[in-house]
């Protein structure tokens, strides 16, 4: 079984299905792939990552399929990303391979089955108000599945605390430098000295003169006596 699985994964890596790129991970029991949103669908322009979980009973039992990228689709459970697909249940055959599963998932993005919905809101809108369904599906695609959104999430997640701390420190240094420059370039004060300060400084001399005059008067009074 493992030999067959490795052989199939290598074959898909060499010659991937149209619009599907295999993502090789460490665990062979969990196969991930990126599916490009089909043209002329609400998923166009997006890239959706899917996960196939293989049990020890594979290939006698089918893998379980999940969307890891958020998607508004009738046959995808919004809480878990579980995919409702016949090939993953009653239509599975041991001679089917992972390529068949991935191609069928891509086909499901083109032809959803609202009558077997895991997302009841999406299924109901698709049957009763298709334009609204398509608008919501396009919005979800633009938020979660576009390459630009994926790059933004990746950059935000990859910024480490040391980098953020360094940026904050650099901002503090810049602010301090600006303050110092402003203080250095500020014009010197030309205001005249305060009159109050002048009087306060001269007060001790005034007091000294009064005492001297008082002393002189006392001496002249003694002489007269």
C-alpha positions in Angstrom: 0.0 0.0 0.0 2.7 2.5 0.9 4.7 1.6 -2.2 1.6 2.3 -4.3 1.0 5.6 -2.5 4.5 6.8 -2.9 4.5 5.9 -6.6 1.3 7.8 -7.2 2.5 10.9 -5.3 5.7 11.0 -7.3 3.7 10.7 -10.5 1.5 13.6 -9.6 4.5 15.7 -8.6 6.1 15.1 -12.0 2.9 15.5 -14.0 0.3 17.4 -11.8 -3.4 17.5 -12.9 -4.5 20.8 -14.5 -5.0 23.5 -11.8 -3.8 21.2 -9.0 -0.5 21.4 -7.2 0.5 18.7 -4.8 2.1 19.8 -1.5 4.4 17.2 -0.1 4.4 16.9 3.7 6.1 14.7 6.2 3.2 12.3 6.8 2.1 10.2 3.8 -1.2 9.6 5.6 -2.1 13.3 5.1 -1.9 14.5 1.6 -2.4 18.2 0.9 -2.9 20.0 -2.5 -3.6 23.5 -3.8 -6.5 23.7 -6.2 -6.8 26.8 -8.4 -10.4 28.2 -8.5 -12.0 27.2 -11.8 -12.7 29.9 -14.3 -16.3 31.3 -14.6 -17.0 30.3 -11.0 -17.2 32.3 -7.8 -13.9 30.7 -6.9 -12.0 32.1 -9.8 -8.8 33.9 -8.8 -8.5 31.9 -5.6 -6.2 29.1 -4.5 -7.8 26.6 -2.1 -5.8 24.1 0.0 -7.4 20.7 0.5 -6.5 17.8 2.8 -6.9 14.1 2.2 -6.7 11.9 5.3 -5.8 8.3 4.6 -6.7 5.6 7.1 -4.9 2.3 7.6 -7.7 0.7 5.5 -6.7 2.7 2.4 -7.2 1.8 -0.5 -10.0 -0.5 0.6 -11.6 2.5 2.3 -11.8 6.0 0.8 -9.8 9.0 2.3 -11.6 11.8 4.1 -11.5 15.1 2.3 -11.4 18.6 3.9 -11.0 22.2 2.6 -8.3 23.9 4.8 -9.1 27.2 3.1 -12.4 28.8 4.0 -14.9 28.5 1.2 -18.6 29.2 0.8 -19.8 26.1 -0.9 -23.0 24.0 -0.4 -21.0 20.7 -0.1 -18.4 21.9 2.4 -19.2 22.0 6.1 -18.2 25.6 7.2 -17.2 24.5 10.8 -14.7 21.8 9.8 -14.2 22.1 6.0 -15.5 18.5 5.5 -16.3 17.7 1.9 -19.5 15.9 0.9 -18.6 13.9 -2.2 -19.9 10.5 -3.4 -16.4 9.4 -4.5 -15.4 9.7 -0.8 -18.3 7.5 0.3 -20.5 5.1 -1.7 -18.8 5.5 -5.1 -15.3 4.7 -3.8 -13.5 1.9 -5.4 -10.1 0.5 -4.4 -8.6 1.0 -7.9 -9.3 4.8 -7.6 -6.4 7.0 -6.8 -5.7 10.4 -5.2 -5.6 12.0 -8.6 -9.2 10.9 -9.2 -10.2 12.4 -5.8 -8.6 15.7 -6.4 -10.0 16.1 -9.9 -13.5 15.3 -8.6 -13.1 17.9 -5.8 -12.2 20.5 -8.5 -15.2 19.4 -10.5 -17.4 19.9 -7.4 -16.3 23.5 -7.3 -17.7 23.9 -10.9 -20.9 21.9 -10.3 -22.0 22.0 -6.7 -24.8 19.8 -5.5 -27.1 22.0 -3.3 -29.6 19.1 -2.7 -26.9 17.3 -0.6 -25.7 20.4 1.3 -23.5 20.4 4.4 -23.7 24.2 4.3 -27.5 24.8 4.3 -27.3 28.5 3.8 -25.1 28.2 0.7 -27.4 25.4 -0.6 -30.6 27.4 -0.1 -29.1 30.5 -1.6 -27.9 28.6 -4.6 -31.4 27.2 -5.3 -33.4 30.3 -4.5 -31.1 33.3 -5.0 -28.1 32.3 -7.1 -26.7 35.8 -7.6 -26.5 36.3 -3.8 -24.9 32.9 -3.4 -22.3 33.8 -6.0 -21.7 37.2 -4.4 -21.0 35.7 -1.0 -18.8 33.0 -2.5 -16.7 35.6 -4.4 -16.4 37.6 -1.2 -15.1 34.6 0.8 -12.7 33.9 -2.0 -11.3 37.4 -2.1 -10.8 37.4 1.7 -9.4 33.9 2.3 -8.2 32.4 -1.0 -6.5 35.1 -3.1 -2.7 35.0 -3.2 -2.5 38.6 -1.9 -4.5 37.6 1.2 -2.4 34.6 1.8 0.8 36.7 1.6 -0.6 39.2 4.0 -1.5 36.5 6.6 1.9 34.9 6.2 3.8 38.1 6.7 1.7 39.0 9.7 2.3 35.6 11.3 6.0 35.5 10.5 6.8 38.9 12.2 8.6 37.8 15.4 8.5 39.5 18.8 12.2 40.5 18.6 11.6 42.2 15.3 8.6 44.1 16.6 10.6 45.1 19.7 13.4 46.4 17.5 10.9 48.4 15.5 9.5 49.9 18.7 13.0 50.7 19.9 13.9 52.4 16.6 10.7 54.5 16.9 11.7 55.6 20.5 15.2 56.6 19.3 13.8 58.6 16.4 11.4 60.4 18.8 14.2 61.2 21.3 16.4 62.4 18.5 13.7 64.7 17.2 13.1 66.2 20.6 16.8 66.8 21.2 17.2 68.5 17.8 14.2 70.8 18.5 15.7 71.8 21.8 19.1 72.5 20.3 17.7 74.6 17.5 15.4 76.6 19.8 16.3 80.4 19.9 17.9 81.7 23.2 15.6 83.8 25.4 16.1 87.6 25.1 13.6 88.6 27.8 14.9 91.2 30.3 15.6 90.1 33.9 12.6 90.2 36.2 12.2 93.3 38.3 11.3 91.1 41.3 14.5 89.1 40.9 16.5 92.4 40.8 14.8 93.7 43.9 15.3 90.4 45.7 19.0 90.4 44.9 19.5 94.0 46.1 17.6 93.6 49.3 20.5 92.5 51.5 22.6 95.6 50.6 19.6 97.8 51.4 19.2 96.2 54.8 22.9 96.6 55.5 22.8 100.4 54.8 19.9 101.0 57.0 21.6 99.2 59.9 24.7 101.4 59.3 22.7 104.6 59.4 20.9 103.6 62.5 24.3 102.8 64.2 25.7 106.3 63.2 22.7 108.0 64.7 23.1 106.2 68.0 26.8 107.2 68.3 26.0 110.9 67.6 23.3 110.8 70.3 25.8 109.4 72.9 28.3 112.2 72.1 25.7 114.9 72.7 24.9 113.4 76.1 
